[in-house]
Amino acid sequence: MTCGNVRPFRVSTNDHPVYIPQSRGDMEDRVQQEQASPKVQARIRASFKRQGLMRHLGARIAHIAPGRVHIVLPSRPEVTQQHGYFHAGATSAIADSAGGYAAFTLFPENTSVLTVEYKISLLAPAVGDHIEAVGTVLKPGRTLTVCRLEVFGVLDGQRSLIAAGQQTLICVNERSEQ
């Protein structure tokens, strides 16, 4: 049993669903205007509420679109390291969740998502009023999905890229979340 039908971002000329990368600007413009369906948003938010770590960190979902999720983490002493920057663990955790939920937006009902692997590069000290993780599906699949992970430091409304990575997720059939 496969994880279900995957919605491609584009369809090839022979009508077989395939993923064809779009330019990053086109994808971001398209996704910024889109919202996931109310049913998908409710499923994502309900799952997110069950995540003890996200609740513990004080993270919240800021945007849900098909194949794209934003998670915001406000600055507070509990999520910083000894120099006052956001801790790499907190930065990585929200990046992992943003990518996972981006993939989950494309998964069918009665499935769940698990991270198979991810790699993140910390590009600059994580400073700001908050940090914002953006997970974007690069390659959807019936079983495995690959996402781009980006984390931005946001200070006075100005975003600065502080971490980038890639993630692979698996669609798990008929496994209820607890």
N, C-alpha and C positions, 0 to 999 in steps of 0.2 A: 504494500500500500504506500503510495506516495503522499506527500503532504498536501497535495491539492493543486489546483490550477494556479499558475503564477501569472499575474498581470504584467505583460511586458510594457516598457515605456514606449516602444515603437514596434511595428510589425513589418517583417520583410515583405518583399514583393510577391513571394510565393505563398503568403498567408500563414506561414509557420511562425509562431511566436519566437522572437529572438530579442535579446537585449542589444541595442545599438547605442553606445555612449553618445551623449549629447555634450555640447560644450558646457563647461561649468557655469558660465553666466546664464545660458538658456535654461539650464536645469534649475538654478537658484531662482530665476525670475518666475518660472512656471510653478515651482513648489511654494514660493512665498505667497502666491495668490490662491493656492489650493488649500483646502481643509479636508481632512479625512471625514468620511461619513459619520454621522452622529453615533451609529452603532459601533463603528471601529473606535472612535474616540472614547466611548464608554468602556469598551473592552480594555483599551490601553490604560485608561485612568484607574479602572478597578484593579488591574494587575499591579500598577505602580503603587497603589495604596497598600498592597500586601507586602511590599518590599521594606523590610525593617531597616536596612542600611540607608536607603534613601530618606526615610522618615527621620532616622537618627542624625543624618547629616543636615537635614533641613532643606533638601532639594525639592524642586517642584517642576512639573512639566509646563513649559511655556507655549509650545506649538506642536500640533500633530497634523501632518500631511501624509498622503500616500508615499511611503518610502523615505520619510524624513521626520525626525523628532528633535526638538530642542529641550534641554533640561538646564535649569538655572539653579545655581547654588550661591546664596548670599554670603558675604564675608562675615565671619565671626571668629573669635579666638579658638573655638573648638575645632575648626577645620584648617588651621594654619600650622606651620612648622616653626622651628625655633627662630627663624629670621623674620617671621611675620607674613611670609608668602603662603598662598594656599598650598596645602600639603599635596604631594604627588599622588598619594593614595586617594584623596578626595577627588582630585582632578581625573585620575584614571577611572574611578568608580562611576562618576557621572558620564564619562565618555562611553564606557562599556554599556551602561543602561540606555543611553541615547541611541547607540547603534542597535542594540537588541530590540528596542521598541520600534525603531525605524523599520527593521525587518518584519517585526510582528504585525505592522500595519498591512503588510501584503500577504500574510498567512491566512488560511481559511479558519473558520470557526472550529472549535473542538481540537485545536492544536495549541502548542505552547512553544516557547523559544528558549534555547540554551546557547551560551557562548561556547564555541569550540576552541578558539584562540583569538588573541589580539596582541598587537604590538603598538606601542605608543611612544612617540618621541617628544620629550619636553624641550620646547624650542626657546623658551624665555621664562624668567621668573613669573609665577602666576600672581599677578597683582590686580586689584580693582575693587569696585563696590560689590561686584559679583563676578562669577565665571559662568560661561554659557557653553554647554556641550551640544554639538550638532552631529547627529548620526544621519548619514545619507546612504541609501542603498545604491551600490555600484553595479551589482550583478545579482538579480534575484534568481532563485532556483527552486525546484520542487523539494529538495532536501537541504542543500547548503546555500546560504546567501552571504554575499560579501558586502561590507559597508565601509565607507570612509568615515573616520572620526576626526572631528576638529573641536578644539576647546579655545575659547576666546576669553581674555580678561577684559572686563568692561568697566571703564572708569569715566565718570561724567559723560556717559553716552557714547564714548569712543571705544570701538572694539579693536583688540590687538590679538593676533593669533599667538597662543602660548603653547599649544600642543597639537600634534597631528598623528594619525595612525590609521590602521586598517584592521578589520575584524572579520572573522568567519563565524557564522551562526548556523545552528541546525534547527529545522522545523521538526518538532516532536508530535506525533499523532496521538490523539485521544489520551492525553495526559493532563489531568486536571491540576490546576494550581492550588496551593494550600494557603 
